[in-house]
Amino acid sequence: MCGIAGILELKRDARANAAALREMCRVMVYRGPDDEGFYIDGAVGLGMRRLSIVDLATGHQPISNEDGSLWIVFNGEIYNHGELREQLIARGHLYSTHTDTETIVHLFEEYGADCVNKLRGMFAFAIWNRNTRTLFMARDRLGIKPLYYKLTPERLLFGSEIKVLLAHGGIRPEFNRAALPEYLAFGYLSGEDTFYSGIQKLLPGHTMTMGLDGKSEIKQYWDLDASKLHESRDENYYVRTYRELLEGAVESHLMSDVPLGMFLSGGLDSSAVAALMTKIRREPIETFSVGYGEQSYSELPFARTVAAHIQSKHREVIVGEEDFFGALPHLIWHEDEPITWPSSVSLYFVAKLARESVVVVLTGEGSDETLAGYTRYAFTLKNAALDRVYRGVVPSAVRRGLRNVVATSSLLGATLRRKLEHTFVGKDGGAWDSFYFDNFFSAFGADEQAGLLTAECAREFAPQSAYTNVLAFWERSAAQAGGEMLQRLLYTDIKTYLVELLMKQDNMSMAASIESRVPFLDHVLVEFAARIPREMQIRGLAGKRILKKAMEDLLPHEIIYRPKLGFPTPWSGWLTGRRLEAIRSLVLEPRSLQRGYFRREAIERLFDEHAARHRDNYDRIWRLLNLELWHRVCLEGEPHSEVATPEMRMVTTT
């Protein structure tokens, strides 16, 4: 695990700037506090920061092949590198280290760009070929590891974080205004673009090849194919096979020469991984949990139950309101973009706790998106079925009138309104962007954005531009999922929502100099799960039936079958009184409004509604606050402790 950086100069006779490369690596020193390394060959410069985990003595990067014709910088872990190493040695390759990094180099010698198809793990890497004078970059299938780049006529820059590219010098960070509609809806961007003009991300499952002629070629080498469900089998087959594959994935993810632990929420996913770790290691593991003083939001009692059951060495951290707001500006800087979910802050605190005793943690990320764990999947299937009947018997004018009543009637309280807004009564079943994406993801749907944005700002965007990227994946899912609605929902979330979750996981754990691993996202396991029939996945509104059955011999019944909470935070409960007014003052400051994005009256109405409890606008307020703090911290370079009004500083200074 580390952070990587690189420069490829495209002008004739231009040389990579060694000082700039060092600065690019310096800004991400927390990603690799143990070591650094550089390689310069004329137009190309490769750099890295290393968090030493495997082969502590000889794992220094960049690493070359036998004759020095190939050089690599690599971020991630290759869990099948031992097996690949034996095969490559048998074919005559000579190793000088025991690292998985060197395995990738020899694999590239043998298979070229097709080497990625043989890798099992999480990775982002770049290989410089001195013979062909080309740079080859790749990102793992599911997007566990990040890789950003900026391509201009002068040069290509790449790195593990956006700030790495900005550190090269001569680049002024500018807001990619085209990102605003998608951000307001989802809180993240699901395509290639980032919040910064000219900076893009290499998508999961893609490679990029770049020559000195400035021509780049991006190819997709992997996609999730759920078009052919497994042949009809009984439930025991799916339970047994999934358990075997998951246990194998967990065992492979224990590869480490440094202390290793587990993020334990007390939910099924992390508990399952923790129980399997204990079974495999046959000794107590270290577990780490985060909670809050507000008991209704804290899963600590469940985590304690699991820790006692598996007899782990368990530690906890409590995040308070002042801790949360004090860390927020600093964590936005680490994220490089506005933070999508409040739970990112909590993740950072548990990562800090874990770093006191381990260097690597396993997590339960990825199970919900591959095994239909979120209630929204089963709810959407039922909601869509009821909507077909509803639209068949109720005239469209009446349906529009009822949607308007749900949205505006003062007779409805915030809780009832929110529930009705999720149903076919409150959503237009004829528009999938509203029926599904607005229903479960969007803070500001397209209609709400029309009232929020200034007229000048709104003219910059095409209608429904908030949904362009996600609808492209939804349309692609029709072919990849064979028309099955559940598989289409899972495919779309894996390509969009899950990628952002993984970036949260990577950024917040690396901010604390700790590596996180996700065994549920072993691609062989994911490919198997994608073809499990719906009737085997969901019962009623509950998903993950196969995983629940697979864990019955290792976990208490009350942990396996308890209702899902989903790592909640008390953010909504904190939005009252002085705190709410301080945030309101921040986003209504003249400098905030002068950006020209939002109508003052729309923001005031949003805060008034929330204060009066007419509508729960916590997710909308979160979007506005994070966008403004991001402008100040990441674009304007303000110190983290000075990014607010005097009233706000009272509750955000560290």
C-alpha positions as CSV (number, residue, x, y, z in Angstrom):
1,M,0.0,0.0,0.0
2,C,1.2,3.4,-0.8
3,G,0.6,6.6,-2.8
4,I,1.9,6.8,-6.4
5,A,2.7,9.8,-8.6
6,G,4.0,10.4,-12.1
7,I,4.9,12.8,-14.8
8,L,5.2,12.2,-18.6
9,E,6.4,15.2,-20.6
10,L,5.1,15.3,-24.1
11,K,7.1,18.2,-25.5
12,R,10.2,17.4,-27.6
13,D,13.3,17.1,-25.4
14,A,11.4,18.1,-22.2
15,R,12.5,16.3,-19.0
16,A,10.4,15.4,-16.0
17,N,11.0,17.8,-13.1
18,A,12.5,15.9,-10.2
19,A,11.7,18.6,-7.7
20,A,8.1,18.7,-8.8
21,L,7.8,14.9,-8.5
22,R,9.2,15.1,-5.0
23,E,6.6,17.7,-4.1
24,M,3.8,15.6,-5.5
25,C,4.9,12.8,-3.2
26,R,5.4,15.0,-0.2
27,V,1.8,16.2,-0.1
28,M,0.6,12.6,0.4
29,V,3.2,11.5,3.0
30,Y,0.5,10.1,5.2
31,R,-0.3,7.5,2.5
32,G,3.2,6.1,2.9
33,P,5.1,7.3,6.0
34,D,7.7,4.5,5.9
35,D,9.6,5.1,2.6
36,E,9.8,7.1,-0.6
37,G,11.3,6.3,-4.0
38,F,11.8,8.0,-7.4
39,Y,12.8,7.1,-10.9
40,I,13.6,9.6,-13.7
41,D,14.2,8.6,-17.3
42,G,14.2,11.7,-19.5
43,A,10.5,12.6,-20.1
44,V,9.1,10.3,-17.4
45,G,9.2,10.5,-13.7
46,L,7.8,7.9,-11.3
47,G,7.4,8.5,-7.5
48,M,5.8,6.8,-4.5
49,R,5.3,6.9,-0.8
50,R,5.3,3.5,0.9
51,L,3.3,2.1,3.8
52,S,5.3,-1.1,4.3
53,I,3.1,-4.1,4.6
54,V,4.6,-7.0,2.6
55,D,8.4,-7.6,2.3
56,L,9.4,-4.9,4.6
57,A,13.1,-5.2,3.8
58,T,13.3,-5.3,0.0
59,G,9.9,-3.9,-1.1
60,H,11.3,-0.4,-2.0
61,Q,9.7,1.2,-5.1
62,P,9.9,1.9,-8.0
63,I,10.8,-1.6,-9.0
64,S,12.2,-2.8,-12.4
65,N,12.4,-6.1,-14.2
66,E,15.7,-8.0,-14.7
67,D,17.2,-5.7,-17.4
68,G,15.7,-2.4,-16.2
69,S,13.5,-2.0,-19.3
70,L,10.3,-1.8,-17.2
71,W,9.7,0.3,-14.1
72,I,6.6,0.3,-11.9
73,V,5.0,2.2,-9.1
74,F,2.1,0.4,-7.5
75,N,-0.6,1.0,-4.9
76,G,-2.6,-1.9,-3.6
77,E,-2.3,-5.6,-2.8
78,I,-2.2,-8.6,-5.2
79,Y,-3.6,-11.6,-3.2
80,N,-2.7,-14.3,-5.7
81,H,0.9,-13.0,-6.2
82,G,2.4,-16.1,-4.6
83,E,0.7,-18.4,-7.1
84,L,1.6,-16.1,-10.0
85,R,5.2,-15.8,-8.7
86,E,5.7,-19.6,-9.0
87,Q,4.3,-19.6,-12.5
88,L,6.6,-16.7,-13.6
89,I,9.7,-18.3,-12.1
90,A,8.9,-21.5,-13.9
91,R,8.9,-19.5,-17.1
92,G,12.3,-18.1,-16.4
93,H,11.7,-14.8,-14.7
94,L,14.2,-13.8,-12.0
95,Y,13.0,-12.1,-8.8
96,S,15.1,-9.8,-6.6
97,T,12.3,-9.1,-4.0
98,H,9.4,-10.9,-2.4
99,T,6.8,-8.2,-3.2
100,D,3.7,-8.5,-5.2
101,T,4.8,-5.3,-7.0
102,E,7.6,-7.2,-8.8
103,T,5.1,-9.9,-9.8
104,I,3.2,-7.3,-11.8
105,V,6.3,-6.3,-13.6
106,H,7.2,-9.8,-14.7
107,L,3.5,-10.5,-15.5
108,F,3.6,-7.4,-17.8
109,E,6.7,-8.8,-19.5
110,E,4.9,-12.0,-20.2
111,Y,1.4,-10.8,-21.2
112,G,1.6,-7.0,-21.8
113,A,-1.7,-5.2,-21.1
114,D,-3.5,-8.5,-20.6
115,C,-1.6,-8.9,-17.3
116,V,-4.5,-7.2,-15.5
117,N,-6.8,-10.1,-16.2
118,K,-4.6,-12.4,-14.1
119,L,-4.5,-10.1,-11.0
120,R,-6.7,-10.9,-8.0
121,G,-6.7,-7.9,-5.6
122,M,-6.9,-4.2,-5.4
123,F,-4.5,-2.1,-7.5
124,A,-3.6,1.1,-9.2
125,F,-0.3,1.1,-11.0
126,A,1.8,2.6,-13.7
127,I,4.5,0.9,-15.8
128,W,7.1,2.7,-17.9
129,N,8.4,0.8,-20.8
130,R,11.8,2.1,-21.8
131,N,11.9,0.2,-25.0
132,T,8.6,1.4,-26.5
133,R,8.7,4.7,-24.6
134,T,5.1,4.2,-23.4
135,L,3.4,4.5,-20.1
136,F,0.8,1.9,-19.1
137,M,-1.7,2.5,-16.2
138,A,-4.4,0.3,-14.7
139,R,-7.0,0.3,-12.0
140,D,-8.6,-2.7,-10.3
141,R,-12.0,-4.0,-11.5
142,L,-14.2,-2.5,-8.8
143,G,-12.3,0.7,-8.1
144,I,-11.0,-0.1,-4.6
145,K,-7.8,1.9,-5.3
146,P,-8.0,5.4,-6.9
147,L,-6.1,6.8,-9.9
148,Y,-6.4,10.4,-11.1
149,Y,-4.8,12.0,-14.1
150,K,-4.5,15.4,-15.9
151,L,-3.6,15.4,-19.6
152,T,-2.6,18.6,-21.4
153,P,-0.6,19.1,-24.7
154,E,2.5,19.6,-22.5
155,R,2.3,16.6,-20.1
156,L,0.4,13.8,-18.4
157,L,0.3,13.9,-14.6
158,F,-1.1,11.0,-12.5
159,G,-1.5,10.2,-8.8
160,S,-3.4,8.5,-6.1
161,E,-5.0,11.8,-5.0
162,I,-6.1,15.0,-6.8
163,K,-3.9,17.1,-4.6
164,V,-0.9,15.2,-5.9
165,L,-1.5,16.5,-9.4
166,L,-2.1,20.1,-8.1
167,A,1.3,19.9,-6.3
168,H,3.2,19.7,-9.6
169,G,2.9,23.5,-9.8
170,G,1.5,25.7,-12.5
171,I,-2.0,24.3,-12.1
172,R,-4.6,26.5,-10.7
173,P,-7.5,24.5,-9.1
174,E,-10.7,25.4,-10.8
175,F,-14.2,24.2,-10.1
176,N,-15.7,22.0,-12.8
177,R,-19.0,23.7,-12.8
178,A,-20.6,21.1,-15.0
179,A,-20.4,18.8,-11.9
180,L,-22.8,20.9,-9.9
181,P,-26.1,19.2,-10.9
182,E,-24.8,15.7,-10.2
183,Y,-23.3,16.7,-7.0
184,L,-26.5,18.3,-5.7
185,A,-28.4,15.2,-6.5
186,F,-25.9,12.4,-5.5
187,G,-23.1,14.1,-3.6
188,Y,-20.5,12.5,-6.0
189,L,-19.6,12.1,-9.6
190,S,-20.0,8.7,-11.2
191,G,-18.3,9.3,-14.5
192,E,-14.7,10.1,-15.4
193,D,-14.8,13.8,-14.3
194,T,-13.9,15.2,-10.9
195,F,-14.8,18.5,-9.3
196,Y,-11.7,20.0,-10.8
197,S,-11.6,21.2,-14.4
198,G,-9.2,19.1,-16.5
199,I,-8.7,16.4,-13.8
200,Q,-10.2,13.0,-14.5
201,K,-10.2,9.6,-12.9
202,L,-9.4,6.3,-14.6
203,L,-12.6,4.3,-14.2
204,P,-12.6,0.9,-12.5
205,G,-11.7,-2.0,-14.7
206,H,-9.9,0.2,-17.2
207,T,-6.4,0.7,-18.5
208,M,-4.7,3.6,-20.1
209,T,-1.7,3.6,-22.5
210,M,0.2,6.8,-23.3
211,G,3.0,7.5,-25.7
212,L,5.3,10.4,-26.1
213,D,3.3,11.5,-29.2
214,G,0.5,12.5,-26.8
215,K,-1.9,9.9,-28.0
216,S,-3.8,8.0,-25.2
217,E,-5.8,4.9,-25.4
218,I,-8.2,3.9,-22.7
219,K,-9.7,0.4,-22.7
220,Q,-12.1,-1.4,-20.4
221,Y,-10.8,-4.9,-19.6
222,W,-13.5,-6.0,-17.2
223,D,-17.2,-5.6,-16.7
224,L,-19.7,-7.3,-14.4
225,D,-21.7,-9.8,-16.4
226,A,-24.9,-10.8,-14.6
227,S,-26.8,-11.6,-17.8
228,K,-26.9,-15.3,-17.2
229,L,-28.2,-16.4,-13.8
230,H,-26.9,-19.7,-12.3
231,E,-28.7,-22.8,-13.4
232,S,-31.5,-23.6,-11.0
233,R,-30.0,-25.0,-7.8
234,D,-31.3,-25.4,-4.3
235,E,-30.4,-22.9,-1.6
236,N,-27.8,-25.1,0.0
237,Y,-25.7,-24.9,-3.1
238,Y,-25.6,-21.0,-3.0
239,V,-25.0,-21.0,0.7
240,R,-22.2,-23.5,0.6
241,T,-20.5,-22.0,-2.5
242,Y,-20.7,-18.5,-1.3
243,R,-19.3,-19.4,2.1
244,E,-16.4,-21.3,0.5
245,L,-15.5,-18.3,-1.7
246,L,-15.9,-15.8,1.0
247,E,-13.7,-17.7,3.4
248,G,-11.1,-18.0,0.7
249,A,-11.2,-14.3,0.1
250,V,-10.8,-13.5,3.8
251,E,-7.9,-15.8,4.1
252,S,-6.1,-14.3,1.1
253,H,-6.7,-10.8,2.5
254,L,-4.8,-11.7,5.7
255,M,-1.6,-11.5,3.7
256,S,0.6,-9.1,5.8
257,D,4.0,-8.8,7.5
258,V,2.6,-6.2,9.9
259,P,-0.2,-6.2,12.6
260,L,-3.7,-6.6,11.1
261,G,-7.2,-6.0,12.6
262,M,-10.9,-5.4,11.7
263,F,-13.3,-2.5,11.6
264,L,-16.3,-3.9,13.5
265,S,-19.6,-2.1,13.2
266,G,-21.7,-4.9,14.7
267,G,-23.6,-5.4,11.5
268,L,-23.7,-8.6,9.6
269,D,-21.0,-7.8,7.1
270,S,-18.2,-6.8,9.3
271,S,-19.2,-9.4,11.9
272,A,-19.0,-12.1,9.2
273,V,-15.5,-11.1,8.2
274,A,-14.4,-10.9,11.8
275,A,-15.7,-14.3,12.6
276,L,-14.0,-15.8,9.6
277,M,-10.7,-14.1,10.5
278,T,-10.9,-15.6,13.9
279,K,-11.7,-19.1,12.5
280,I,-8.8,-18.9,10.1
281,R,-6.2,-17.5,12.5
282,R,-7.4,-19.6,15.4
283,E,-6.5,-16.8,17.8
284,P,-8.1,-13.6,19.0
285,I,-8.1,-10.8,16.4
286,E,-8.1,-7.0,17.1
287,T,-11.4,-5.2,16.4
288,F,-12.2,-1.5,16.4
289,S,-15.5,0.3,16.6
290,V,-16.9,3.8,16.5
291,G,-20.0,5.2,18.2
292,Y,-21.7,8.3,19.5
293,G,-23.1,9.6,22.8
294,E,-26.5,9.5,21.2
295,Q,-27.4,5.9,21.8
296,S,-30.1,5.6,19.1
297,Y,-27.4,6.2,16.5
298,S,-24.7,4.0,18.0
299,E,-24.1,0.4,17.1
300,L,-21.5,-0.2,19.8
301,P,-23.7,-2.6,21.8
302,F,-23.9,-4.9,18.8
303,A,-20.2,-4.6,18.1
304,R,-19.5,-5.5,21.8
305,T,-21.8,-8.6,21.4
306,V,-19.8,-9.8,18.4
307,A,-16.5,-9.0,20.0
308,A,-17.4,-11.0,23.1
309,H,-18.7,-13.9,20.9
310,I,-15.4,-14.1,18.9
311,Q,-13.3,-13.1,21.9
312,S,-11.5,-10.4,20.1
313,K,-9.3,-7.7,21.6
314,H,-11.8,-4.9,21.2
315,R,-11.4,-1.1,21.3
316,E,-13.8,1.7,20.8
317,V,-13.9,5.4,20.1
318,I,-16.8,7.8,20.8
319,V,-17.2,10.7,18.3
320,G,-18.9,13.8,19.8
321,E,-20.5,16.7,18.1
322,E,-17.4,18.9,18.6
323,D,-15.1,16.2,17.3
324,F,-17.2,15.8,14.2
325,F,-17.3,19.5,13.2
326,G,-13.8,20.1,14.3
327,A,-12.5,17.5,11.9
328,L,-14.7,18.2,8.9
329,P,-12.7,20.9,7.1
330,H,-9.5,18.9,7.5
331,L,-11.2,15.7,6.1
332,I,-12.6,17.6,3.1
333,W,-8.9,18.5,2.4
334,H,-8.1,14.8,2.6
335,E,-11.0,13.8,0.4
336,D,-10.1,16.5,-2.2
337,E,-13.8,16.8,-3.0
338,P,-16.9,17.5,-0.9
339,I,-17.6,14.7,1.5
340,T,-20.6,12.7,0.4
341,W,-21.8,11.2,3.7
342,P,-21.3,12.2,7.3
343,S,-20.2,8.6,8.1
344,S,-16.9,9.4,6.5
345,V,-15.9,11.5,9.5
346,S,-16.7,8.6,11.8
347,L,-14.6,6.3,9.6
348,Y,-11.6,8.6,10.0
349,F,-11.8,8.4,13.8
350,V,-12.0,4.6,14.0
351,A,-9.1,4.5,11.5
352,K,-7.1,6.7,13.8
353,L,-7.9,4.4,16.7
354,A,-6.9,1.3,14.8
355,R,-3.6,2.9,13.7
356,E,-2.5,2.9,17.3
357,S,-2.0,-0.9,17.2
358,V,-2.3,-2.2,13.6
359,V,-1.4,-1.1,10.1
360,V,-4.0,-3.1,8.1
361,V,-7.7,-3.6,8.7
362,L,-10.3,-5.6,6.9
363,T,-13.8,-4.1,6.4
364,G,-17.3,-5.3,5.5
365,E,-17.7,-2.9,2.5
366,G,-19.3,-4.3,-0.6
367,S,-21.7,-6.9,0.7
368,D,-24.8,-4.8,0.4
369,E,-24.2,-3.9,-3.2
370,T,-23.5,-7.4,-4.3
371,L,-26.0,-9.3,-2.2
372,A,-29.0,-6.9,-2.2
373,G,-28.5,-5.9,1.4
374,Y,-30.2,-2.5,1.2
375,T,-33.9,-2.3,1.8
376,R,-34.2,-0.1,-1.3
377,Y,-33.7,-3.1,-3.6
378,A,-36.7,-5.1,-2.3
379,F,-38.7,-1.9,-1.7
380,T,-38.1,-0.8,-5.3
381,L,-39.2,-4.2,-6.7
382,K,-42.5,-4.0,-4.8
383,N,-42.9,-0.3,-5.4
384,A,-42.5,-0.8,-9.1
385,A,-45.1,-3.7,-9.1
386,L,-47.6,-1.6,-7.2
387,D,-46.9,1.4,-9.5
388,R,-47.8,-0.5,-12.6
389,V,-51.2,-1.2,-11.1
390,Y,-51.6,2.3,-9.8
391,R,-50.9,3.9,-13.2
392,G,-53.3,1.5,-14.8
393,V,-56.3,2.6,-12.8
394,V,-55.6,6.2,-11.7
395,P,-55.6,9.0,-14.3
396,S,-52.3,10.9,-14.7
397,A,-53.9,14.3,-13.6
398,V,-54.9,12.7,-10.3
399,R,-51.5,11.2,-9.8
400,R,-49.9,14.6,-10.4
401,G,-52.2,16.2,-7.9
402,L,-51.5,13.6,-5.3
403,R,-47.7,14.1,-5.8
404,N,-48.2,17.8,-5.3
405,V,-50.1,17.2,-2.0
406,V,-47.3,15.0,-0.7
407,A,-44.7,17.6,-1.6
408,T,-46.4,20.7,-0.3
409,S,-49.3,20.1,2.1
410,S,-48.8,21.7,5.5
411,L,-51.0,18.9,7.0
412,L,-48.1,16.4,6.7
413,G,-45.3,16.2,9.2
414,A,-41.7,15.7,8.1
415,T,-41.7,12.0,8.9
416,L,-44.9,11.1,7.1
417,R,-43.9,13.3,4.2
418,R,-40.6,11.6,3.8
419,K,-42.2,8.1,3.9
420,L,-44.9,9.1,1.3
421,E,-42.3,10.7,-0.9
422,H,-40.6,7.3,-1.2
423,T,-43.7,5.5,-2.5
424,F,-45.4,5.3,-5.9
425,V,-47.8,8.0,-4.7
426,G,-45.0,10.5,-4.2
427,K,-42.9,9.5,-7.1
428,D,-43.5,9.5,-10.9
429,G,-43.2,5.8,-11.9
430,G,-42.9,6.9,-15.5
431,A,-39.5,8.5,-14.9
432,W,-36.9,6.1,-13.5
433,D,-34.5,9.0,-12.5
434,S,-37.3,10.2,-10.1
435,F,-38.7,6.8,-9.1
436,Y,-35.3,5.3,-8.1
437,F,-32.5,7.8,-8.0
438,D,-34.4,10.7,-6.5
439,N,-36.1,8.2,-4.2
440,F,-33.0,6.9,-2.5
441,F,-30.0,9.0,-3.5
442,S,-30.8,12.6,-4.5
443,A,-30.7,15.4,-2.0
444,F,-31.9,17.8,-4.7
445,G,-33.7,16.2,-7.5
446,A,-34.0,17.9,-10.9
447,D,-37.2,19.8,-10.0
448,E,-35.7,21.0,-6.7
449,Q,-32.6,22.2,-8.5
450,A,-34.7,24.3,-10.8
451,G,-35.8,26.3,-7.7
452,L,-32.4,26.3,-6.0
453,L,-30.1,27.4,-8.8
454,T,-29.9,31.0,-9.9
455,A,-31.3,31.6,-13.4
456,E,-27.8,32.4,-14.7
457,C,-26.3,29.2,-13.2
458,A,-29.2,27.0,-14.4
459,R,-28.7,28.1,-18.0
460,E,-25.3,26.4,-18.0
461,F,-26.8,22.9,-17.7
462,A,-28.8,20.7,-20.0
463,P,-32.1,19.4,-18.6
464,Q,-31.7,16.3,-16.4
465,S,-27.9,16.7,-16.6
466,A,-27.7,15.5,-12.9
467,Y,-28.6,12.0,-14.1
468,T,-26.5,11.7,-17.3
469,N,-23.8,9.5,-15.8
470,V,-25.9,7.3,-13.6
471,L,-28.5,6.7,-16.3
472,A,-25.8,5.6,-18.7
473,F,-24.9,2.9,-16.3
474,W,-28.6,2.1,-15.8
475,E,-29.1,1.7,-19.6
476,R,-25.9,-0.5,-19.9
477,S,-27.2,-2.7,-17.1
478,A,-30.0,-3.9,-19.4
479,A,-27.5,-5.9,-21.4
480,Q,-25.2,-6.8,-18.5
481,A,-28.1,-8.0,-16.3
482,G,-30.2,-9.7,-18.8
483,G,-33.2,-7.5,-18.1
484,E,-33.6,-8.8,-14.5
485,M,-34.5,-5.7,-12.4
486,L,-32.6,-6.7,-9.2
487,Q,-29.5,-7.4,-11.1
488,R,-29.8,-4.1,-13.0
489,L,-30.1,-2.3,-9.7
490,L,-27.1,-4.0,-8.3
491,Y,-25.0,-3.5,-11.4
492,T,-25.8,0.3,-11.4
493,D,-24.9,0.7,-7.8
494,I,-21.7,-1.3,-8.1
495,K,-20.6,1.0,-10.9
496,T,-21.6,4.3,-9.2
497,Y,-22.5,4.3,-5.5
498,L,-20.1,1.6,-4.4
499,V,-17.2,3.3,-6.2
500,E,-17.8,6.4,-4.1
501,L,-18.0,4.3,-0.9
502,L,-14.7,2.8,-1.7
503,M,-13.1,6.2,-2.2
504,K,-14.4,7.2,1.2
505,Q,-12.9,4.1,2.6
506,D,-9.5,4.7,0.9
507,N,-9.3,8.4,1.7
508,M,-10.3,8.2,5.4
509,S,-8.2,5.2,6.2
510,M,-5.1,6.5,4.4
511,A,-5.6,9.9,6.2
512,A,-4.7,7.9,9.3
513,S,-1.9,5.9,7.5
514,I,-3.8,2.7,7.6
515,E,-4.6,0.2,4.8
516,S,-8.2,-1.1,4.5
517,R,-9.1,-4.3,2.6
518,V,-12.5,-5.4,1.3
519,P,-12.8,-9.2,1.0
520,F,-16.4,-9.0,-0.1
521,L,-15.1,-7.4,-3.3
522,D,-12.9,-10.2,-4.4
523,H,-13.9,-10.2,-8.0
524,V,-14.5,-13.9,-8.2
525,L,-16.9,-13.7,-5.3
526,V,-18.6,-10.7,-6.8
527,E,-19.1,-12.5,-10.1
528,F,-20.6,-15.5,-8.3
529,A,-23.0,-13.2,-6.3
530,A,-24.1,-11.3,-9.4
531,R,-25.7,-14.5,-10.8
532,I,-27.7,-15.6,-7.7
533,P,-31.4,-15.6,-8.5
534,R,-33.6,-12.9,-6.8
535,E,-35.6,-15.5,-4.9
536,M,-32.5,-16.7,-3.2
537,Q,-31.4,-13.2,-2.3
538,I,-34.5,-11.5,-0.9
539,R,-37.2,-12.5,1.5
540,G,-39.8,-9.8,2.1
541,L,-37.8,-6.5,2.4
542,A,-34.7,-8.2,3.7
543,G,-31.7,-9.1,1.5
544,K,-28.4,-11.0,1.9
545,R,-30.3,-14.2,2.6
546,I,-27.4,-16.3,1.3
547,L,-24.8,-14.6,3.6
548,K,-27.1,-14.9,6.6
549,K,-27.5,-18.6,6.1
550,A,-23.8,-19.0,5.5
551,M,-22.9,-17.4,8.8
552,E,-25.4,-19.2,11.1
553,D,-22.7,-21.5,12.5
554,L,-20.3,-18.6,13.4
555,L,-22.5,-15.7,14.6
556,P,-25.4,-15.2,17.1
557,H,-28.8,-15.2,15.6
558,E,-29.6,-11.7,17.0
559,I,-26.6,-10.3,15.0
560,I,-27.4,-12.1,11.8
561,Y,-31.1,-11.2,11.7
562,R,-31.3,-7.9,13.4
563,P,-32.6,-4.9,11.3
564,K,-29.9,-3.0,9.3
565,L,-28.9,0.4,10.6
566,G,-26.3,1.2,8.0
567,F,-23.6,3.1,9.9
568,P,-25.8,6.1,10.9
569,T,-24.5,9.4,12.4
570,P,-26.4,11.9,14.5
571,W,-25.9,14.6,11.9
572,S,-29.7,15.3,11.6
573,G,-30.1,15.5,15.3
574,W,-27.2,18.0,15.6
575,L,-28.9,20.4,13.1
576,T,-30.7,22.4,15.7
577,G,-30.4,25.7,17.5
578,R,-27.1,27.5,17.4
579,R,-25.5,24.9,15.2
580,L,-28.1,25.2,12.5
581,E,-28.0,29.0,12.6
582,A,-24.2,28.9,12.3
583,I,-24.3,26.8,9.2
584,R,-27.1,28.9,7.8
585,S,-24.9,32.0,8.3
586,L,-22.0,30.3,6.6
587,V,-23.8,29.4,3.4
588,L,-25.5,32.8,3.2
589,E,-22.4,34.8,3.6
590,P,-21.9,37.3,0.8
591,R,-18.8,35.5,-0.4
592,S,-20.8,32.2,-0.6
593,L,-23.7,33.8,-2.5
594,Q,-21.3,35.7,-4.8
595,R,-20.3,32.3,-6.3
596,G,-23.6,32.7,-8.2
597,Y,-24.9,29.2,-7.7
598,F,-27.9,29.5,-5.5
599,R,-30.9,31.7,-4.8
600,R,-30.8,33.3,-1.4
601,E,-34.5,32.9,-0.9
602,A,-34.3,29.1,-1.7
603,I,-31.6,28.5,0.9
604,E,-33.5,30.5,3.5
605,R,-36.7,28.6,2.8
606,L,-34.7,25.3,3.1
607,F,-33.4,26.3,6.6
608,D,-36.8,27.6,7.7
609,E,-38.5,24.4,6.8
610,H,-35.9,22.4,8.7
611,A,-36.1,24.6,11.8
612,A,-39.8,24.4,11.8
613,R,-39.7,20.6,11.3
614,H,-41.9,20.9,8.3
615,R,-39.3,19.0,6.3
616,D,-36.2,17.1,7.2
617,N,-33.6,18.8,5.1
618,Y,-30.5,17.3,6.7
619,D,-29.1,15.8,3.5
620,R,-29.6,19.1,1.6
621,I,-27.9,21.1,4.3
622,W,-25.0,18.7,4.3
623,R,-24.6,19.1,0.5
624,L,-24.6,23.0,0.8
625,L,-22.2,23.0,3.8
626,N,-19.7,20.6,2.2
627,L,-19.6,22.4,-1.1
628,E,-18.9,25.8,0.5
629,L,-16.2,24.3,2.8
630,W,-14.6,22.6,-0.1
631,H,-14.4,25.9,-2.1
632,R,-12.6,27.5,0.8
633,V,-10.3,24.7,1.8
634,C,-9.4,23.1,-1.6
635,L,-9.9,25.9,-4.2
636,E,-9.0,29.0,-2.1
637,G,-6.4,27.3,0.2
638,E,-7.8,28.7,3.5
639,P,-6.3,27.1,6.7
640,H,-8.7,24.4,7.9
641,S,-9.4,26.3,11.2
642,E,-10.4,29.5,9.4
643,V,-13.0,28.3,6.9
644,A,-16.0,29.7,8.7
645,T,-17.7,32.7,10.1
646,P,-16.9,33.6,13.8
647,E,-20.1,31.9,14.9
648,M,-19.1,28.8,13.0
649,R,-15.6,28.8,14.3
650,M,-16.9,28.4,17.8
651,V,-18.0,24.9,16.8
652,T,-15.4,23.9,14.1
653,T,-12.0,24.8,15.4
654,T,-9.8,21.9,16.5
